[in-house]
């Protein structure tokens, strides 16, 4: 609001009729009339409509009418920042192009790192969705960890379950699935279910035997009951997080890139069109499959940055996300 009239008189309460309804409203003498006073309380003091109604001693419907009059008469002038409007437009175009329920686009530049800001945005998207009884699947990676560190709820939502969807690794904390899960569950005061198995085993036979164990059978029942999941996208370059995670060798990545892989989701390789690229590495993995990922109703994908654009496009084309959080530069490139 940038057209608010400033108070000019000494503060005393007078009775002033609203310009539209004629119903008396108590207005401090420092303000011209009820319309200006109402707009000040709502837009400047940031009171909600019910509290404004109590101050004015009128109904909430009366407050709504006064605020509408403030906008119509120019007492209040609401303007969108062009950058915000542009990012809103990008988000709408992303959702339409890739069949998303919702997209959120943040500025590409800011005081904090892109990873931290993407994580914070993803945390807000997840927090807005949470309902009692939710089971939240959690992948791994720096952005997912940033989201776990950022999330907070104004009011406790209970009960909640947070479940690890990929096996454990010996990687640094930035890529630890068990840390992402434990931290998010702690922040949400939720039940934590860690996946008690390595992410990758030495053979497919050993993986199959372990998956038959009753404890893992029960844990995968919880994983498959998830109605929300938070995950990122990995790019396959030497500097990418997928190699740095520590459970895949450069030789394995080279074999999959030779078969057309351009990215990875929760340890699973995908091609340029988003389809899974199978291979012996997948046969040794313990964790959610890409088809199981698609069965989760609400799938929040958070990813951004120039190095990941090809992998992100593939992930969106594959239909793995229902909700997508990214930055403005990445969004623009995805739409070009």
NUZADREN-314032 format. One record per residue: x, y, z of N, C-alpha, C, O in turn; residue in three letters. Coordinates in steps of 0.2 Angstrom, whole numbers, plus 5000, padded with zeros to 4 digits. Each point is the difference from the previous one (the first is absolute). Example, Ala and Ser with C-alpha at 12.3 -4.5 7.8 and 13.67 -1.06 7.14 Angstrom:
506649725039499650065000500450065000500549995003ALA
499350064993500450065001499650055003500350065001SER
This chain:
500449945000499650065000500450065000500550015004UNK
499550044991500450065000499650064999500350054999UNK
499049955002499750065000499650015006499450035000UNK
500849965006499750005006500150075003500550035000UNK
498950015002500050065003500350005007499949955003UNK
500550104998500450005007499550045005499750054998UNK
500349935008499750035005500350075001500650015000UNK
498950045001500250075001499850035006500250065002UNK
499349915002499750035005500249975007500249945000UNK
499650095005500249975007499549945001499450004998UNK
500949945005499649945001499450015005500250005006UNK
499250004992499450005004499549964996500050004994UNK
499549965009499649964997499350044998499850045004UNK
500049964990499450034998499649954996500249954998UNK
499150075002499649964996500050024993499950064998UNK
500249894997500050024993499649954996500149945001UNK
499550084995499649954996500449984994500450034997UNK
499549905001500449984995499750034993499450015000UNK
501050004995499750034995499549974996499650034997UNK
500449905003499549964997499449985004499450014997UNK
500749975009499449975003499650055005499549995002UNK
500950065000499750055005500049975007499750045005UNK
500649904997500049975006500650045004500550004998UNK
499350025008500550045004500649955002499949945002UNK
500750084997500649975002500550045004500150064998UNK
500249915007500450045004500750014997500349954998UNK
499950115001500650024996500450055004499750055002UNK
501049934999500450055003500050074996500050004994UNK
500050055009500050074997500650014996500050044995UNK
500649925006500650014996499849974993500550014995UNK
499049965003499849974994499450044997499650025003UNK
500449984990499550044997499349975001499550035001UNK
500549904998499349975000500149935001500649975001UNK
498949995000500049935001500349964995500349955001UNK
499750074993500349964994500850005001500349955000UNK
500050115002500750015001500249965006500549965000UNK
499150055005500249965006500049935000500449965002UNK
499150014994499949934999500649974996500349955001UNK
499850094994500649984995500750005004500449964999UNK
499650095005500750005004500049945005500649975000UNK
498950025003500049945005500249934996500449965003UNK
499350044991500049934997500750004996500349955000UNK
499950104996500650004996500650025004500649974998UNK
499450085006500650025003500149965007500649985001UNK
498950025003500149965006499949934999500249965005UNK
499650024990500049934998499549965004500249945002UNK
499350095001499549965003499549964996499950024994UNK
499849935008499649964996499350045000499950045004UNK
499649934992499450044999499649995006499650055002UNK
500449905002499649995006500250055005499650035004UNK
501149984997500350045005499850074998499950045005UNK
500149984989499950074998499250015002499950065002UNK
499749894997499350015001499950015008499650045002UNK
500849935002499950015007500350085002499650035004UNK
500949994993500250075001499550054998499950055004UNK
499849944990499550044998499349995003499650054999UNK
500349905004499449985003499449994995499550035000UNK
500749944994499649984995500049934998500449965003UNK
499250024992500149934998500649994995500250054997UNK
500049895002500549984995499850024993500450024996UNK
498949975003499850024993500150074999500150024994UNK
499850025011500150075000500750024998500250054996UNK
500349915007500750014999500149994992500450044997UNK
499449905001500149994993499850054995500350024995UNK
499150015007499750064995500550065001500150034995UNK
500149985011500550065001500649994996500350054997UNK
500049895003500649994997499950004992500450024996UNK
499049965002499950004993499950074997500350024995UNK
499450035010500050074998500750035000500150044996UNK
500349945009500750025000500349994993500450044998UNK
499549904999500449994994499750044994500350024996UNK
499049985004499650034995500250084999500050034995UNK
500050005011500150075001500850024999500150065000UNK
500349905000500750015000500450015006500650025000UNK
499049985006500450005006500549955001500650015002UNK
499349934995500549944999500149994993499650004996UNK
501050005003500349984993500449945000500650005002UNK
499149944996500449945000500449994994499750004994UNK
500949985006500449994994500449945001500349985005UNK
499849984989500449945000500750034998500150034995UNK
500449945009500750014997500149964994499849944999UNK
500550094996500049974993500449935001499849954996UNK
500750055008500449935001499649955002500049944998UNK
499550085007499649955003499549974995499849945000UNK
499950114996499549994995500349954995499749954997UNK
500950065001500449964995500149935003499949964996UNK
500350045010500149935003499349965000500049944999UNK
499550105003499349965000499849984993499849945000UNK
500450104995499849984993500449944998499849954997UNK
500950055005500449944999499749935003500049954997UNK
499850065009499849945004499349984997500049944999UNK
499650104998499449984997500149964993499749954999UNK
500850084998500249974993500349935001499949954997UNK
500650055009500349935001499449955002500149944997UNK
499450085007499549955002499649984994499949944999UNK
500050104996499649994994500449954995499849954998UNK
500950075001500449964996500149935002500049964996UNK
500150035010500249945003499549965004500149955003UNK
499350074997499449975003500150005008499849955003UNK
500450105000500150005007499450035003499650044997UNK
500349945009499550035004500250075002499550045000UNK
501149975002500250075002500850004999500449955001UNK
499850114997500750025000500250065004499550045001UNK
501049965002500350065004500650024997500549965000UNK
499650104998500650034997500350055005499650055001UNK
501049955001500350055004500550034996500249984995UNK
500150085008500550044996500649965000500249965004UNK
500250054990500649964999500650035004500549965001UNK
499450105001500650035004499750035007499450025000UNK
501049975005499850035006500649995005500549994998UNK
499450035008500550015005500249935002500649995001UNK
499049965000500249935002500149964993499950024995UNK
500449925006500249964994499349974997499550005003UNK
500649994991499449974996499749945004499449995000UNK
501149965002499749945003499650025006499549975002UNK
500850075003499650025006499350034998499549995004UNK
500550064991499450034998499549954997499450015002UNK
500849944994499649954997499749965006499449985000UNK
501150005005499749965005499550035004499549975002UNK
500650105000499550035003499350014997499549995003UNK
500650024990499350004996499749935000499450005001UNK
501049954999499749935000499749995007499549965000UNK
500850065005499849995007499350035000499549975004UNK
500450094994499450045000499449964996499450005003UNK
500849984991499549964997499849945003499449985001UNK
501049985002499949945004499550025006499549965002UNK
500850095002499650025006499350024999499549985004UNK
500450054990499350024998499549944999499450005001UNK
500949954997499749944998499849955006499549964999UNK
500950045006499949955005499450005003499750055002UNK
500049894999499449985004500149945005500549964999UNK
499150045006500149955005499949934996499649994996UNK
500949965006500049944997500449994994500149944997UNK
500250115001500550004994500649955001500250005005UNK
500049974990500649965000500450034994499950004994UNK
500750035008500450044996500749964998500449995005UNK
499750004989500649974998500550054999499950054997UNK
500749935004500650055000500649964996500249955002UNK
500050094993500649974996500650035003500150005007UNK
500450024989500650035003500350054996499850014994UNK
500750035008500450054996500050065004499650015005UNK
500850044992500150065004499450045000499850045005UNK
499849974990499450045000499449975004499750035004UNK
500349904996499549975005500250015007499650015004UNK
501149994997500250015007499950075002499850025006UNK
500250034989499950075002499350015001499850045005UNK
499749924992499350015001499949975007499650035004UNK
500749914998499949985007500250045005499750015006UNK
500950034993500250055005499650065001499950035005UNK
499749994989499650065000499349995003499750055002UNK
500049894997499349995001499850025007500449985005UNK
499050054996499750015006499350014999499750024995UNK
499949965011499350014999499750055006500349995006UNK
499350054992499750055005499649965006500050025005UNK
499749934992499649965005500249924999500149984994UNK
499949985011500249935000499549974996499450005001UNK
500849954994499649964996500249935002500549985000UNK
499049985003500149945003499449954998499450025001UNK
500749924998500749964999500350014993499650014996UNK
501149995004500350004994500649945000500249995005UNK
499949984989500549965000500550024994499850024995UNK
500949985006500550014995500449944999500249975005UNK
499850014989500349944998500650014995499950034995UNK
500649935006500650004995499849964995499849945001UNK
500350084992499849964995500649974996499949974995UNK
500750055007500649974997500549975005500050035006UNK
500349924993500549975005500550055002500150054997UNK
500349935008500550045003500650004997500249954996UNK
500250105005500750004997500550025005499850025005UNK
500849984993500650035004500250074997500550025002UNK
499150014995500150074997500050055005499949995006UNK
500450074992500050065005499350015002499549984997UNK
500450075008499350015002499650044995499449995000UNK
500950044995499650044995499649954996499550024997UNK
500749915003499649964995499749945004499849954997UNK
500250055010499849955004499349995000499650045003UNK
500149904994499350005001499749995007499550035002UNK
500949945002499849995007500050075004499550015004UNK
500950034994500050075004499450044997499750035004UNK
500249974990499450044997499449985003499650045002UNK
500349894999499449975003500050025007499450025003UNK
501149975001500050015007499950085002499650015004UNK
500750034992500050075001499250034999499850035004UNK
500049944990499350034998499549975006499550045002UNK
500549905000499649975005500050045006499550015004UNK
501250014998500150045006499650065000499750035005UNK
500450014989499750074999499349995000499750055003UNK
500049904995499349995000499749975006499449995000UNK
501049995004499849965006499649944998499549985003UNK
500849984992499649944997500449945001500650005003UNK
499049944996500349945001500649994994499850024994UNK
500749955008500650004995500149924998500149965005UNK
499950034989500149934998500650004995499950014994UNK
500749975008500649994996500049944997499849955003UNK
500550054991500049934996500749975002500550024998UNK
499449925006500649975003500349954995500049945001UNK
500350094994500449964995500450044996499950064999UNK
500649924998500550044995499650014994499549974998UNK
500750094999499750024994500149964994499649984996UNK
501149995004500249964994500449945003500450015005UNK
499449934993500349945002500549974995500050024994UNK
500349935008500649974995499749964994500349994995UNK
499149995006499749954995499250015000499750025005UNK
500049964990499350004999499749955005499550015003UNK
500849934997499849955004500050025008499549985003UNK
501050054999500050025007499550055001499650005005UNK
500350054990499450055001499349965001499650025004UNK
500349934992499449975000499949965006499450005003UNK
501149975000499949965006499950055006499649995004UNK
500750074996499950055005499350035000499750015005UNK
500150004989499350034999499549955002499450025002UNK
500749924999499549955003500050005007499649975003UNK
500950065001500050005007499350045002499850054997UNK
500049925009499350035002500150085002499550034999UNK
501049995004500150075002500050044994499650055000UNK
500749934994500050054994499349994997499850054997UNK
499949895003499350004997499650055004499650034996UNK
500449975010499650055004500250074998499550045000UNK
501149985000500250064998499850034993499850054999UNK
500249904997499850024993499250005000499850044995UNK
499949935009499350015000499850085002499650034998UNK
500849995007499950075002500250054994499750054999UNK
500949934998500250044994499550014995499850054998UNK
499849895001499550004994499450035003499550014996UNK
500450015010499450035003500150085000499550035001UNK
501149994997500150075000499550044995499949984995UNK
499850075008499650044995500350074998499850044996UNK
500949975007500450064998500749974999500249965004UNK
500250084992500749985000500450064997499750044996UNK
500949975007500450064999500649974997500449965003UNK
499850064991500649984996500350054996499750054998UNK
501049945000500350044995500249964994499849954999UNK
500650094997500249974994500850004999500350055002UNK
500049904996500750005000500350004993499749974995UNK
500850075004500350004993500649965000500349985006UNK
500049994989500449954999500850024999500449964999UNK
499750115001500750024999500449995005499849985006UNK
500950034993500549985005499950045007500149985005UNK
499650084994499950055006499349995003499950045005UNK
499749924992499349995002500049965007500449975002UNK
499050045001499949975007499949934999500249965005UNK
499650014990499949934999500649965001500149955004UNK
500550074993500649975001500350015007500349965003UNK
499650104999500350025007499649965006500350005005UNK
499149984993499649965005500449945003499949985005UNK
500549994991500549955002499849934999500449955002UNK
499050044996499849934999500049974993499849954998UNK
500450104997500049984993500750024997500350055002UNK
500049904994500750024998499950044993499550004997UNK
501050035001500150044994499949954994499750014995UNK
500549935006500049954995499249984998499849994995UNK
499950005011499349994999499650054997499649994996UNK
500550075006499750064997500250004992499550014996UNK
501149985002500250004993499649944996499850014995UNK
500149945008499649944997499350024999499749994994UNK
500050055011499350024999500050064995499550004996UNK
500950055004500050054995500149984993499750034996UNK
500749915003500149974994499349974997499950004994UNK
499749995011499349974998499550065000499449984998UNK
500850085003499550064999499850035006499650045000UNK
500749945006499850035006500250085000500650014998UNK
499050035005500150075001500050035007500250055001UNK
499549915003499950025007499849945004499949944998UNK
500050075009499849955004499550035005500050055002UNK
499549905000499550025005500049955006499949944998UNK
500350075008500049965005500549944998499849945002UNK
500750074995500549954998499849964994500449964998UNK
499050064999499849964993500250044994499850065000UNK
500549924995500250034994499450014996499549964999UNK
500450104998499550024995500350024993500650045000UNK
499149954995500250034993499750074999499750035004UNK
500549994990499850074998499250015000499850055001UNK
499849894998499350015000499749985006499450005001UNK
501049995004499849995007499949935002499849985005UNK
500249974990499949935001500649975004500650024999UNK
499349935005500549975004500549964995499849974995UNK
500850035007500549964996500249955005500450015005UNK
499449924993500249955005500749984999500350014995UNK
499949955010500749975000500249965006499650005004UNK
501049984996500149965006500150045006499949975006UNK
500250094994500150045006499350005003499950005007UNK
499650014989499350005003499849945004499750005005UNK
500549944992499949945003500349995007499849955004UNK
500750094997500449995007499750065005500350005005UNK
499350044993499850055004499449995005499649964998UNK
500450065008499450005004499750075001500450055003UNK
499049964995499750065000499450004995499949964997UNK
499750105004499450004996500250004992500550034998UNK
499149944998500150004993499650064997499650045003UNK
500649984991499750064997499249994999499650045000UNK
500249904998499349985000499750015006499450025001UNK
500949965005499750015006500050075002499550025003UNK
501050024995500050075001499350034997499750055003UNK
500249934991499450034996499349985004499550044998UNK
500549915006499449995003499950045006499450005003UNK
501150044999499950055006499550054998500250044995UNK
499349985008499550054997500450075000499950044995UNK
500449985010500350075000500849995000500349985005UNK
500050044989500749994999500450074999499950034995UNK
500449995011500350074999500749994998500549975004UNK
499750054990500750004997500350075001499750054998UNK
500949955005500350075001500749994997500449965001UNK
499750094994500650004996500150064996499550034998UNK
501249995001500150064996500750014999500449965002UNK
499850094994500750014998500249974993499649964997UNK
500850085000500249994993500249924998499849984995UNK
500650005010500349934999499549954999500149944998UNK
499350075005499549945001499450014995499549965000UNK
500550094995499550014996499749944996499449995000UNK
501149984997499849944996499749955004499549974998UNK
500850015008499749955004499350025003499649965000UNK
500450115002499350025002499549994995499449985001UNK
500750044992499650004995499749934999499449984999UNK
501149975002499949934999499549985005499549964999UNK
500650065008499649985005499350024999499549975002UNK
500450104996499450024999499649974994499449985001UNK
501050004994499749974994499749935002499649974998UNK
500850005007499849935002499450005005499849945002UNK
500050125000499450005004500149985007499549985004UNK
501150034999500249985007499850055005499949985006UNK
499950084992499850055005499350024999499850014994UNK
499950015011499350035000500150075002499650054998UNK
500949975006500250065002500750024999500449955001UNK
499850104997500750024998500250065002499750055000UNK
500949965003500350065003500750014997500449955000UNK
499750114997500650014996500150085000499650035003UNK
500949994994500250074999499850034993499949964996UNK
500150105004499850044994500449984994499749994994UNK
500950015006500449994995499949934997499949994994UNK
500149965010499849934998499349994997500049974995UNK
499650075008499350004997500050024993499649974996UNK
500750095003500050034993500349954995499850004995UNK
500849975007500349954996499649944998500049984995UNK
499650005010499649944999499450014995499849964997UNK
500050115003499550024996500250024993499650014995UNK
501050005004500350024994500149954995500250014994UNK
